[in-house]
Amino acid sequence: MSCDVKVASLGLQKGSLEDHVAMLQSLDSEVTEYRPQLDELERVNQEVQEALVFDNPHTPYTMEVSSPPTHTRPTPWR
C-alpha cells in the first residue's frame, strides 16, 4: 500500500490516537528513506532549468509533481 493511501485511510481506521501517531511515525520513516532520491531529482531539475529546457518529450512528469509539498511536515507546537 502506498504512503498516500495509508495517510488517506488513516482517518477511516479505528484505533486510539496513539495508534494513529505510531502509524504516522512509521510513514515518516518510510518517506524519509526516499530523501536521497528526492535530493538527486532536485539537483537534476536545477541543471535542467539552468539549461533552459522547458519541454521533455520523454516524460509527462515535472519536478513540481514529483516534489512533496513544503507544508507536509508541520512544526511541533511550542
HELIX and SHEET records of a PDB file:
HELIX    1   1 CYS A    3  LEU A   10  1                                   8    
HELIX    2   2 LEU A   17  THR A   32  1                                  16    
HELIX    3   3 ARG A   35  GLU A   50  1                                  16    
HELIX    4   4 MET A   63  SER A   66  1                                   4    
HELIX    5   5 THR A   70  THR A   72  5                                   3    
END                                                                             
